[in-house]
């Protein structure tokens, strides 16, 4: 009977060792599986990074290649004629009435005739004498139609018009109509009246 007791006593440590060994084996397998998963994820991330870098390199090469073909023109771009309509204003430019309405009328005429439009404002002293150099600059730039708004500007244009018969003049709010001069009254409908006057002047010089 005592012999059997000793055998049971000796068997318990062996069972404990077996259980511990099994537990370690389970933990070991879990660690190995985790390491494999991490390694697989790392490989996947590295592969993705390589793919991104490759795509960037290819894109850079394509963009850096020289293309001799001309760019495709924007079909929405307006094609202008060689006719220029120029506006001479006071120091405030096209801000406020009546210059703002005149400028809008010129833009309306540009859409209808495809003439180029621009403006210049007289800086410094607001006088006829100071307005003349600005007007002369417009004429030297070969403006085909000249508009003037503001008392000094209209007076300068009215004096200059007879010497430039090939240029059309549109005087806003003053001046006297002539062979190459038309006048537009300030008031309601100014924008439409300016557009119509510019269209007539442009067509007369086309």
mmCIF file of the C-alpha atoms, coordinates in Angstrom:
data_MODEL
# 
_entry.id   MODEL 
# 
loop_
_atom_site.group_PDB 
_atom_site.id 
_atom_site.type_symbol 
_atom_site.label_atom_id 
_atom_site.label_alt_id 
_atom_site.label_comp_id 
_atom_site.label_asym_id 
_atom_site.label_entity_id 
_atom_site.label_seq_id 
_atom_site.pdbx_PDB_ins_code 
_atom_site.Cartn_x 
_atom_site.Cartn_y 
_atom_site.Cartn_z 
_atom_site.occupancy 
_atom_site.B_iso_or_equiv 
_atom_site.pdbx_formal_charge 
_atom_site.auth_seq_id 
_atom_site.auth_comp_id 
_atom_site.auth_asym_id 
_atom_site.auth_atom_id 
_atom_site.pdbx_PDB_model_num 
ATOM 1   C CA . UNK A 1 1   ? 0.000   0.000   0.000   1.00 0.00 ? 1   UNK A CA 1 
ATOM 2   C CA . UNK A 1 2   ? 2.825   2.421   0.822   1.00 0.00 ? 2   UNK A CA 1 
ATOM 3   C CA . UNK A 1 3   ? 4.403   1.650   -2.552  1.00 0.00 ? 3   UNK A CA 1 
ATOM 4   C CA . UNK A 1 4   ? 1.287   2.761   -4.360  1.00 0.00 ? 4   UNK A CA 1 
ATOM 5   C CA . UNK A 1 5   ? 1.205   6.036   -2.469  1.00 0.00 ? 5   UNK A CA 1 
ATOM 6   C CA . UNK A 1 6   ? 4.790   6.768   -3.509  1.00 0.00 ? 6   UNK A CA 1 
ATOM 7   C CA . UNK A 1 7   ? 3.932   6.124   -7.143  1.00 0.00 ? 7   UNK A CA 1 
ATOM 8   C CA . UNK A 1 8   ? 1.034   8.559   -7.002  1.00 0.00 ? 8   UNK A CA 1 
ATOM 9   C CA . UNK A 1 9   ? 3.224   11.159  -5.334  1.00 0.00 ? 9   UNK A CA 1 
ATOM 10  C CA . UNK A 1 10  ? 5.869   10.798  -8.052  1.00 0.00 ? 10  UNK A CA 1 
ATOM 11  C CA . UNK A 1 11  ? 3.289   11.011  -10.839 1.00 0.00 ? 11  UNK A CA 1 
ATOM 12  C CA . UNK A 1 12  ? 1.998   14.478  -9.814  1.00 0.00 ? 12  UNK A CA 1 
ATOM 13  C CA . UNK A 1 13  ? 5.180   16.428  -10.670 1.00 0.00 ? 13  UNK A CA 1 
ATOM 14  C CA . UNK A 1 14  ? 5.328   14.673  -14.009 1.00 0.00 ? 14  UNK A CA 1 
ATOM 15  C CA . UNK A 1 15  ? 1.764   15.698  -14.783 1.00 0.00 ? 15  UNK A CA 1 
ATOM 16  C CA . UNK A 1 16  ? 2.511   19.280  -13.730 1.00 0.00 ? 16  UNK A CA 1 
ATOM 17  C CA . UNK A 1 17  ? 5.537   19.345  -15.978 1.00 0.00 ? 17  UNK A CA 1 
ATOM 18  C CA . UNK A 1 18  ? 3.417   18.017  -18.840 1.00 0.00 ? 18  UNK A CA 1 
ATOM 19  C CA . UNK A 1 19  ? 0.788   20.678  -18.311 1.00 0.00 ? 19  UNK A CA 1 
ATOM 20  C CA . UNK A 1 20  ? 3.431   23.412  -18.074 1.00 0.00 ? 20  UNK A CA 1 
ATOM 21  C CA . UNK A 1 21  ? 5.100   22.123  -21.202 1.00 0.00 ? 21  UNK A CA 1 
ATOM 22  C CA . UNK A 1 22  ? 1.794   22.131  -23.028 1.00 0.00 ? 22  UNK A CA 1 
ATOM 23  C CA . UNK A 1 23  ? 1.067   25.642  -21.849 1.00 0.00 ? 23  UNK A CA 1 
ATOM 24  C CA . UNK A 1 24  ? 4.482   26.819  -23.055 1.00 0.00 ? 24  UNK A CA 1 
ATOM 25  C CA . UNK A 1 25  ? 3.902   25.109  -26.371 1.00 0.00 ? 25  UNK A CA 1 
ATOM 26  C CA . UNK A 1 26  ? 0.589   26.921  -26.821 1.00 0.00 ? 26  UNK A CA 1 
ATOM 27  C CA . UNK A 1 27  ? 2.166   30.263  -25.940 1.00 0.00 ? 27  UNK A CA 1 
ATOM 28  C CA . UNK A 1 28  ? 5.076   29.560  -28.265 1.00 0.00 ? 28  UNK A CA 1 
ATOM 29  C CA . UNK A 1 29  ? 2.814   28.736  -31.151 1.00 0.00 ? 29  UNK A CA 1 
ATOM 30  C CA . UNK A 1 30  ? 0.819   31.909  -30.506 1.00 0.00 ? 30  UNK A CA 1 
ATOM 31  C CA . UNK A 1 31  ? 4.008   33.984  -30.496 1.00 0.00 ? 31  UNK A CA 1 
ATOM 32  C CA . UNK A 1 32  ? 5.220   32.379  -33.713 1.00 0.00 ? 32  UNK A CA 1 
ATOM 33  C CA . UNK A 1 33  ? 1.856   32.978  -35.378 1.00 0.00 ? 33  UNK A CA 1 
ATOM 34  C CA . UNK A 1 34  ? 1.920   36.614  -34.230 1.00 0.00 ? 34  UNK A CA 1 
ATOM 35  C CA . UNK A 1 35  ? 5.415   37.113  -35.601 1.00 0.00 ? 35  UNK A CA 1 
ATOM 36  C CA . UNK A 1 36  ? 4.404   35.580  -38.901 1.00 0.00 ? 36  UNK A CA 1 
ATOM 37  C CA . UNK A 1 37  ? 1.371   37.872  -39.104 1.00 0.00 ? 37  UNK A CA 1 
ATOM 38  C CA . UNK A 1 38  ? 3.496   40.922  -38.341 1.00 0.00 ? 38  UNK A CA 1 
ATOM 39  C CA . UNK A 1 39  ? 6.063   39.857  -40.892 1.00 0.00 ? 39  UNK A CA 1 
ATOM 40  C CA . UNK A 1 40  ? 3.343   39.388  -43.504 1.00 0.00 ? 40  UNK A CA 1 
ATOM 41  C CA . UNK A 1 41  ? 1.869   42.783  -42.712 1.00 0.00 ? 41  UNK A CA 1 
ATOM 42  C CA . UNK A 1 42  ? 5.296   44.394  -42.915 1.00 0.00 ? 42  UNK A CA 1 
ATOM 43  C CA . UNK A 1 43  ? 5.891   42.786  -46.279 1.00 0.00 ? 43  UNK A CA 1 
ATOM 44  C CA . UNK A 1 44  ? 2.501   43.994  -47.507 1.00 0.00 ? 44  UNK A CA 1 
ATOM 45  C CA . UNK A 1 45  ? 3.197   47.544  -46.330 1.00 0.00 ? 45  UNK A CA 1 
ATOM 46  C CA . UNK A 1 46  ? 6.607   47.497  -47.940 1.00 0.00 ? 46  UNK A CA 1 
ATOM 47  C CA . UNK A 1 47  ? 5.107   46.236  -51.169 1.00 0.00 ? 47  UNK A CA 1 
ATOM 48  C CA . UNK A 1 48  ? 2.504   48.989  -51.130 1.00 0.00 ? 48  UNK A CA 1 
ATOM 49  C CA . UNK A 1 49  ? 5.164   51.627  -50.538 1.00 0.00 ? 49  UNK A CA 1 
ATOM 50  C CA . UNK A 1 50  ? 7.209   50.308  -53.447 1.00 0.00 ? 50  UNK A CA 1 
ATOM 51  C CA . UNK A 1 51  ? 4.140   50.428  -55.692 1.00 0.00 ? 51  UNK A CA 1 
ATOM 52  C CA . UNK A 1 52  ? 3.433   54.056  -54.723 1.00 0.00 ? 52  UNK A CA 1 
ATOM 53  C CA . UNK A 1 53  ? 7.039   55.096  -55.347 1.00 0.00 ? 53  UNK A CA 1 
ATOM 54  C CA . UNK A 1 54  ? 6.980   53.359  -58.704 1.00 0.00 ? 54  UNK A CA 1 
ATOM 55  C CA . UNK A 1 55  ? 3.800   55.162  -59.718 1.00 0.00 ? 55  UNK A CA 1 
ATOM 56  C CA . UNK A 1 56  ? 5.302   58.518  -58.740 1.00 0.00 ? 56  UNK A CA 1 
ATOM 57  C CA . UNK A 1 57  ? 8.439   57.820  -60.774 1.00 0.00 ? 57  UNK A CA 1 
ATOM 58  C CA . UNK A 1 58  ? 6.431   56.868  -63.853 1.00 0.00 ? 58  UNK A CA 1 
ATOM 59  C CA . UNK A 1 59  ? 4.268   59.976  -63.500 1.00 0.00 ? 59  UNK A CA 1 
ATOM 60  C CA . UNK A 1 60  ? 7.333   62.193  -63.180 1.00 0.00 ? 60  UNK A CA 1 
ATOM 61  C CA . UNK A 1 61  ? 8.894   60.684  -66.292 1.00 0.00 ? 61  UNK A CA 1 
ATOM 62  C CA . UNK A 1 62  ? 5.723   61.193  -68.299 1.00 0.00 ? 62  UNK A CA 1 
ATOM 63  C CA . UNK A 1 63  ? 5.362   64.801  -67.162 1.00 0.00 ? 63  UNK A CA 1 
ATOM 64  C CA . UNK A 1 64  ? 8.984   65.629  -67.904 1.00 0.00 ? 64  UNK A CA 1 
ATOM 65  C CA . UNK A 1 65  ? 8.822   64.342  -71.463 1.00 0.00 ? 65  UNK A CA 1 
ATOM 66  C CA . UNK A 1 66  ? 8.873   67.106  -74.052 1.00 0.00 ? 66  UNK A CA 1 
ATOM 67  C CA . UNK A 1 67  ? 5.799   67.252  -76.253 1.00 0.00 ? 67  UNK A CA 1 
ATOM 68  C CA . UNK A 1 68  ? 6.163   69.117  -79.538 1.00 0.00 ? 68  UNK A CA 1 
ATOM 69  C CA . UNK A 1 69  ? 2.454   69.147  -80.170 1.00 0.00 ? 69  UNK A CA 1 
ATOM 70  C CA . UNK A 1 70  ? 0.777   72.578  -79.719 1.00 0.00 ? 70  UNK A CA 1 
ATOM 71  C CA . UNK A 1 71  ? -1.612  72.892  -76.774 1.00 0.00 ? 71  UNK A CA 1 
ATOM 72  C CA . UNK A 1 72  ? -5.287  72.394  -77.459 1.00 0.00 ? 72  UNK A CA 1 
ATOM 73  C CA . UNK A 1 73  ? -6.931  75.845  -77.480 1.00 0.00 ? 73  UNK A CA 1 
ATOM 74  C CA . UNK A 1 74  ? -9.741  76.550  -75.070 1.00 0.00 ? 74  UNK A CA 1 
ATOM 75  C CA . UNK A 1 75  ? -12.914 76.549  -77.141 1.00 0.00 ? 75  UNK A CA 1 
ATOM 76  C CA . UNK A 1 76  ? -14.469 78.935  -74.641 1.00 0.00 ? 76  UNK A CA 1 
ATOM 77  C CA . UNK A 1 77  ? -11.829 81.617  -75.302 1.00 0.00 ? 77  UNK A CA 1 
ATOM 78  C CA . UNK A 1 78  ? -13.097 84.628  -77.210 1.00 0.00 ? 78  UNK A CA 1 
ATOM 79  C CA . UNK A 1 79  ? -11.385 85.331  -80.521 1.00 0.00 ? 79  UNK A CA 1 
ATOM 80  C CA . UNK A 1 80  ? -10.857 89.072  -80.850 1.00 0.00 ? 80  UNK A CA 1 
ATOM 81  C CA . UNK A 1 81  ? -10.561 91.085  -84.026 1.00 0.00 ? 81  UNK A CA 1 
ATOM 82  C CA . UNK A 1 82  ? -7.803  93.623  -84.640 1.00 0.00 ? 82  UNK A CA 1 
ATOM 83  C CA . UNK A 1 83  ? -10.112 96.499  -83.639 1.00 0.00 ? 83  UNK A CA 1 
ATOM 84  C CA . UNK A 1 84  ? -9.459  98.278  -80.343 1.00 0.00 ? 84  UNK A CA 1 
ATOM 85  C CA . UNK A 1 85  ? -11.932 100.444 -78.439 1.00 0.00 ? 85  UNK A CA 1 
ATOM 86  C CA . UNK A 1 86  ? -10.327 102.519 -75.683 1.00 0.00 ? 86  UNK A CA 1 
ATOM 87  C CA . UNK A 1 87  ? -11.956 104.478 -72.864 1.00 0.00 ? 87  UNK A CA 1 
ATOM 88  C CA . UNK A 1 88  ? -10.473 107.597 -71.276 1.00 0.00 ? 88  UNK A CA 1 
ATOM 89  C CA . UNK A 1 89  ? -11.782 108.325 -67.773 1.00 0.00 ? 89  UNK A CA 1 
ATOM 90  C CA . UNK A 1 90  ? -11.058 110.542 -64.801 1.00 0.00 ? 90  UNK A CA 1 
ATOM 91  C CA . UNK A 1 91  ? -8.986  109.604 -61.765 1.00 0.00 ? 91  UNK A CA 1 
ATOM 92  C CA . UNK A 1 92  ? -11.605 107.174 -60.427 1.00 0.00 ? 92  UNK A CA 1 
ATOM 93  C CA . UNK A 1 93  ? -11.369 104.961 -63.478 1.00 0.00 ? 93  UNK A CA 1 
ATOM 94  C CA . UNK A 1 94  ? -14.407 102.785 -64.135 1.00 0.00 ? 94  UNK A CA 1 
ATOM 95  C CA . UNK A 1 95  ? -15.684 102.972 -60.550 1.00 0.00 ? 95  UNK A CA 1 
ATOM 96  C CA . UNK A 1 96  ? -18.986 104.743 -60.067 1.00 0.00 ? 96  UNK A CA 1 
ATOM 97  C CA . UNK A 1 97  ? -21.405 106.390 -62.469 1.00 0.00 ? 97  UNK A CA 1 
ATOM 98  C CA . UNK A 1 98  ? -21.298 107.134 -65.292 1.00 0.00 ? 98  UNK A CA 1 
ATOM 99  C CA . UNK A 1 99  ? -17.931 105.488 -66.077 1.00 0.00 ? 99  UNK A CA 1 
ATOM 100 C CA . UNK A 1 100 ? -19.053 102.075 -64.794 1.00 0.00 ? 100 UNK A CA 1 
ATOM 101 C CA . UNK A 1 101 ? -22.063 102.053 -67.135 1.00 0.00 ? 101 UNK A CA 1 
ATOM 102 C CA . UNK A 1 102 ? -19.880 103.157 -70.037 1.00 0.00 ? 102 UNK A CA 1 
ATOM 103 C CA . UNK A 1 103 ? -17.421 100.344 -69.387 1.00 0.00 ? 103 UNK A CA 1 
ATOM 104 C CA . UNK A 1 104 ? -20.223 97.774  -69.192 1.00 0.00 ? 104 UNK A CA 1 
ATOM 105 C CA . UNK A 1 105 ? -21.601 99.055  -72.483 1.00 0.00 ? 105 UNK A CA 1 
ATOM 106 C CA . UNK A 1 106 ? -18.167 98.656  -74.059 1.00 0.00 ? 106 UNK A CA 1 
ATOM 107 C CA . UNK A 1 107 ? -18.007 95.072  -72.845 1.00 0.00 ? 107 UNK A CA 1 
ATOM 108 C CA . UNK A 1 108 ? -21.433 94.415  -74.355 1.00 0.00 ? 108 UNK A CA 1 
ATOM 109 C CA . UNK A 1 109 ? -20.182 95.801  -77.668 1.00 0.00 ? 109 UNK A CA 1 
ATOM 110 C CA . UNK A 1 110 ? -17.063 93.651  -77.418 1.00 0.00 ? 110 UNK A CA 1 
ATOM 111 C CA . UNK A 1 111 ? -19.164 90.516  -77.079 1.00 0.00 ? 111 UNK A CA 1 
ATOM 112 C CA . UNK A 1 112 ? -21.135 91.526  -80.166 1.00 0.00 ? 112 UNK A CA 1 
ATOM 113 C CA . UNK A 1 113 ? -18.242 92.681  -82.370 1.00 0.00 ? 113 UNK A CA 1 
ATOM 114 C CA . UNK A 1 114 ? -15.241 90.856  -80.813 1.00 0.00 ? 114 UNK A CA 1 
ATOM 115 C CA . UNK A 1 115 ? -13.389 94.146  -80.574 1.00 0.00 ? 115 UNK A CA 1 
ATOM 116 C CA . UNK A 1 116 ? -10.823 94.467  -77.805 1.00 0.00 ? 116 UNK A CA 1 
ATOM 117 C CA . UNK A 1 117 ? -11.667 96.988  -75.090 1.00 0.00 ? 117 UNK A CA 1 
ATOM 118 C CA . UNK A 1 118 ? -9.427  98.768  -72.596 1.00 0.00 ? 118 UNK A CA 1 
ATOM 119 C CA . UNK A 1 119 ? -9.408  101.905 -70.493 1.00 0.00 ? 119 UNK A CA 1 
ATOM 120 C CA . UNK A 1 120 ? -6.981  104.441 -69.053 1.00 0.00 ? 120 UNK A CA 1 
ATOM 121 C CA . UNK A 1 121 ? -7.598  106.934 -66.263 1.00 0.00 ? 121 UNK A CA 1 
ATOM 122 C CA . UNK A 1 122 ? -6.199  110.433 -66.081 1.00 0.00 ? 122 UNK A CA 1 
ATOM 123 C CA . UNK A 1 123 ? -4.104  110.735 -62.925 1.00 0.00 ? 123 UNK A CA 1 
ATOM 124 C CA . UNK A 1 124 ? -2.928  113.927 -61.334 1.00 0.00 ? 124 UNK A CA 1 
ATOM 125 C CA . UNK A 1 125 ? -4.595  117.217 -62.176 1.00 0.00 ? 125 UNK A CA 1 
ATOM 126 C CA . UNK A 1 126 ? -8.069  116.764 -63.621 1.00 0.00 ? 126 UNK A CA 1 
ATOM 127 C CA . UNK A 1 127 ? -7.796  119.264 -66.455 1.00 0.00 ? 127 UNK A CA 1 
ATOM 128 C CA . UNK A 1 128 ? -7.998  119.311 -70.235 1.00 0.00 ? 128 UNK A CA 1 
ATOM 129 C CA . UNK A 1 129 ? -4.272  119.968 -70.493 1.00 0.00 ? 129 UNK A CA 1 
ATOM 130 C CA . UNK A 1 130 ? -3.425  116.984 -68.311 1.00 0.00 ? 130 UNK A CA 1 
ATOM 131 C CA . UNK A 1 131 ? -5.901  114.728 -70.132 1.00 0.00 ? 131 UNK A CA 1 
ATOM 132 C CA . UNK A 1 132 ? -4.288  115.332 -73.548 1.00 0.00 ? 132 UNK A CA 1 
ATOM 133 C CA . UNK A 1 133 ? -1.135  113.230 -72.947 1.00 0.00 ? 133 UNK A CA 1 
ATOM 134 C CA . UNK A 1 134 ? -3.269  110.274 -71.866 1.00 0.00 ? 134 UNK A CA 1 
ATOM 135 C CA . UNK A 1 135 ? -5.444  110.679 -74.958 1.00 0.00 ? 135 UNK A CA 1 
ATOM 136 C CA . UNK A 1 136 ? -2.395  110.937 -77.207 1.00 0.00 ? 136 UNK A CA 1 
ATOM 137 C CA . UNK A 1 137 ? -1.074  107.728 -75.679 1.00 0.00 ? 137 UNK A CA 1 
ATOM 138 C CA . UNK A 1 138 ? -4.267  105.947 -76.703 1.00 0.00 ? 138 UNK A CA 1 
ATOM 139 C CA . UNK A 1 139 ? -4.020  107.264 -80.252 1.00 0.00 ? 139 UNK A CA 1 
ATOM 140 C CA . UNK A 1 140 ? -0.387  106.200 -80.492 1.00 0.00 ? 140 UNK A CA 1 
ATOM 141 C CA . UNK A 1 141 ? -1.455  102.689 -79.471 1.00 0.00 ? 141 UNK A CA 1 
ATOM 142 C CA . UNK A 1 142 ? -3.674  102.700 -82.593 1.00 0.00 ? 142 UNK A CA 1 
ATOM 143 C CA . UNK A 1 143 ? -7.016  102.716 -80.798 1.00 0.00 ? 143 UNK A CA 1 
ATOM 144 C CA . UNK A 1 144 ? -9.643  102.533 -83.542 1.00 0.00 ? 144 UNK A CA 1 
ATOM 145 C CA . UNK A 1 145 ? -12.464 103.856 -81.361 1.00 0.00 ? 145 UNK A CA 1 
ATOM 146 C CA . UNK A 1 146 ? -11.909 106.270 -78.475 1.00 0.00 ? 146 UNK A CA 1 
ATOM 147 C CA . UNK A 1 147 ? -14.498 106.925 -75.798 1.00 0.00 ? 147 UNK A CA 1 
ATOM 148 C CA . UNK A 1 148 ? -14.252 109.754 -73.285 1.00 0.00 ? 148 UNK A CA 1 
ATOM 149 C CA . UNK A 1 149 ? -16.194 110.242 -70.081 1.00 0.00 ? 149 UNK A CA 1 
ATOM 150 C CA . UNK A 1 150 ? -15.681 113.178 -67.719 1.00 0.00 ? 150 UNK A CA 1 
ATOM 151 C CA . UNK A 1 151 ? -15.594 116.886 -68.519 1.00 0.00 ? 151 UNK A CA 1 
ATOM 152 C CA . UNK A 1 152 ? -11.814 117.313 -69.105 1.00 0.00 ? 152 UNK A CA 1 
ATOM 153 C CA . UNK A 1 153 ? -11.589 114.041 -70.996 1.00 0.00 ? 153 UNK A CA 1 
ATOM 154 C CA . UNK A 1 154 ? -14.537 114.851 -73.270 1.00 0.00 ? 154 UNK A CA 1 
ATOM 155 C CA . UNK A 1 155 ? -13.142 118.328 -73.987 1.00 0.00 ? 155 UNK A CA 1 
ATOM 156 C CA . UNK A 1 156 ? -9.710  116.932 -74.891 1.00 0.00 ? 156 UNK A CA 1 
ATOM 157 C CA . UNK A 1 157 ? -11.235 114.279 -77.163 1.00 0.00 ? 157 UNK A CA 1 
ATOM 158 C CA . UNK A 1 158 ? -13.519 116.825 -78.831 1.00 0.00 ? 158 UNK A CA 1 
ATOM 159 C CA . UNK A 1 159 ? -10.524 119.058 -79.659 1.00 0.00 ? 159 UNK A CA 1 
ATOM 160 C CA . UNK A 1 160 ? -8.431  116.152 -80.958 1.00 0.00 ? 160 UNK A CA 1 
ATOM 161 C CA . UNK A 1 161 ? -11.040 114.300 -83.037 1.00 0.00 ? 161 UNK A CA 1 
ATOM 162 C CA . UNK A 1 162 ? -10.816 116.503 -86.196 1.00 0.00 ? 162 UNK A CA 1 
ATOM 163 C CA . UNK A 1 163 ? -7.138  115.588 -86.592 1.00 0.00 ? 163 UNK A CA 1 
ATOM 164 C CA . UNK A 1 164 ? -7.837  111.830 -86.500 1.00 0.00 ? 164 UNK A CA 1 
ATOM 165 C CA . UNK A 1 165 ? -10.525 111.244 -89.124 1.00 0.00 ? 165 UNK A CA 1 
ATOM 166 C CA . UNK A 1 166 ? -9.869  107.514 -89.279 1.00 0.00 ? 166 UNK A CA 1 
ATOM 167 C CA . UNK A 1 167 ? -10.560 107.124 -85.565 1.00 0.00 ? 167 UNK A CA 1 
ATOM 168 C CA . UNK A 1 168 ? -14.086 106.989 -84.196 1.00 0.00 ? 168 UNK A CA 1 
ATOM 169 C CA . UNK A 1 169 ? -14.825 109.073 -81.111 1.00 0.00 ? 169 UNK A CA 1 
ATOM 170 C CA . UNK A 1 170 ? -17.700 108.531 -78.693 1.00 0.00 ? 170 UNK A CA 1 
ATOM 171 C CA . UNK A 1 171 ? -18.181 111.420 -76.267 1.00 0.00 ? 171 UNK A CA 1 
ATOM 172 C CA . UNK A 1 172 ? -20.230 110.647 -73.172 1.00 0.00 ? 172 UNK A CA 1 
ATOM 173 C CA . UNK A 1 173 ? -22.150 113.505 -71.590 1.00 0.00 ? 173 UNK A CA 1 
ATOM 174 C CA . UNK A 1 174 ? -20.919 116.348 -73.784 1.00 0.00 ? 174 UNK A CA 1 
ATOM 175 C CA . UNK A 1 175 ? -19.220 117.433 -76.979 1.00 0.00 ? 175 UNK A CA 1 
ATOM 176 C CA . UNK A 1 176 ? -20.597 117.906 -80.477 1.00 0.00 ? 176 UNK A CA 1 
ATOM 177 C CA . UNK A 1 177 ? -21.313 115.172 -82.981 1.00 0.00 ? 177 UNK A CA 1 
ATOM 178 C CA . UNK A 1 178 ? -19.361 115.239 -86.235 1.00 0.00 ? 178 UNK A CA 1 
ATOM 179 C CA . UNK A 1 179 ? -18.123 113.106 -89.108 1.00 0.00 ? 179 UNK A CA 1 
ATOM 180 C CA . UNK A 1 180 ? -16.189 110.731 -86.856 1.00 0.00 ? 180 UNK A CA 1 
ATOM 181 C CA . UNK A 1 181 ? -17.726 111.801 -83.551 1.00 0.00 ? 181 UNK A CA 1 
ATOM 182 C CA . UNK A 1 182 ? -20.879 110.527 -81.870 1.00 0.00 ? 182 UNK A CA 1 
ATOM 183 C CA . UNK A 1 183 ? -22.294 111.660 -78.563 1.00 0.00 ? 183 UNK A CA 1 
ATOM 184 C CA . UNK A 1 184 ? -24.155 109.733 -75.863 1.00 0.00 ? 184 UNK A CA 1 
ATOM 185 C CA . UNK A 1 185 ? -26.356 111.332 -73.263 1.00 0.00 ? 185 UNK A CA 1 
ATOM 186 C CA . UNK A 1 186 ? -25.878 110.429 -69.593 1.00 0.00 ? 186 UNK A CA 1 
ATOM 187 C CA . UNK A 1 187 ? -28.982 108.978 -67.986 1.00 0.00 ? 187 UNK A CA 1 
ATOM 188 C CA . UNK A 1 188 ? -31.213 105.938 -68.208 1.00 0.00 ? 188 UNK A CA 1 
ATOM 189 C CA . UNK A 1 189 ? -30.134 103.505 -70.869 1.00 0.00 ? 189 UNK A CA 1 
ATOM 190 C CA . UNK A 1 190 ? -26.554 104.763 -70.911 1.00 0.00 ? 190 UNK A CA 1 
ATOM 191 C CA . UNK A 1 191 ? -25.107 101.244 -71.038 1.00 0.00 ? 191 UNK A CA 1 
ATOM 192 C CA . UNK A 1 192 ? -27.205 100.231 -74.050 1.00 0.00 ? 192 UNK A CA 1 
ATOM 193 C CA . UNK A 1 193 ? -26.575 103.543 -75.824 1.00 0.00 ? 193 UNK A CA 1 
ATOM 194 C CA . UNK A 1 194 ? -22.812 103.198 -75.398 1.00 0.00 ? 194 UNK A CA 1 
ATOM 195 C CA . UNK A 1 195 ? -22.898 99.611  -76.655 1.00 0.00 ? 195 UNK A CA 1 
ATOM 196 C CA . UNK A 1 196 ? -24.808 100.678 -79.756 1.00 0.00 ? 196 UNK A CA 1 
ATOM 197 C CA . UNK A 1 197 ? -22.470 103.629 -80.425 1.00 0.00 ? 197 UNK A CA 1 
ATOM 198 C CA . UNK A 1 198 ? -19.368 101.459 -80.085 1.00 0.00 ? 198 UNK A CA 1 
ATOM 199 C CA . UNK A 1 199 ? -20.829 98.791  -82.355 1.00 0.00 ? 199 UNK A CA 1 
ATOM 200 C CA . UNK A 1 200 ? -21.535 101.389 -85.047 1.00 0.00 ? 200 UNK A CA 1 
ATOM 201 C CA . UNK A 1 201 ? -18.068 102.889 -84.750 1.00 0.00 ? 201 UNK A CA 1 
ATOM 202 C CA . UNK A 1 202 ? -16.391 99.471  -84.898 1.00 0.00 ? 202 UNK A CA 1 
ATOM 203 C CA . UNK A 1 203 ? -18.376 98.335  -87.913 1.00 0.00 ? 203 UNK A CA 1 
ATOM 204 C CA . UNK A 1 204 ? -17.620 101.593 -89.692 1.00 0.00 ? 204 UNK A CA 1 
ATOM 205 C CA . UNK A 1 205 ? -13.896 100.824 -89.366 1.00 0.00 ? 205 UNK A CA 1 
ATOM 206 C CA . UNK A 1 206 ? -13.974 97.098  -90.091 1.00 0.00 ? 206 UNK A CA 1 
# 
